[in-house]
Amino acid sequence: MDKFQLDGRCTCGAVRYRLCSSPMFVHCCHCRWCQRESGASFALNAMIEADRVKLLAGTPEIVVTPSRSGKGQKIARCPICHVAVWSHGRSG
């Protein structure tokens, strides 16, 4: 891992995490699915390996939502303020 380190949190601060390396890439998606999930005109995404994200506080609630692939997406949300802090695509 590189020397990059960035801490993040949900709005209320109950769930806190650390990125232990820089993302592989960052992009904006304007598809209808991302608009629906974010409630905005686009979603800003940073792709990073799961083992490079460290949970510092709290326990996020995992919510499975449908996806265009049909496999669904697991979104980690704060159980208090319900802000999405990260997500995982589903395999299989």
Buried (B, 14 or more C-beta within 10 A) or exposed (E): EEEEEEEBBBEEEBBBBEBBBBBEEEEEBEEEBBBEBBEEEEBEBBEBEEEBBEBEEBEBEEEEEEBEEEEEBBBBBBEBBEBBBBBEEEEE
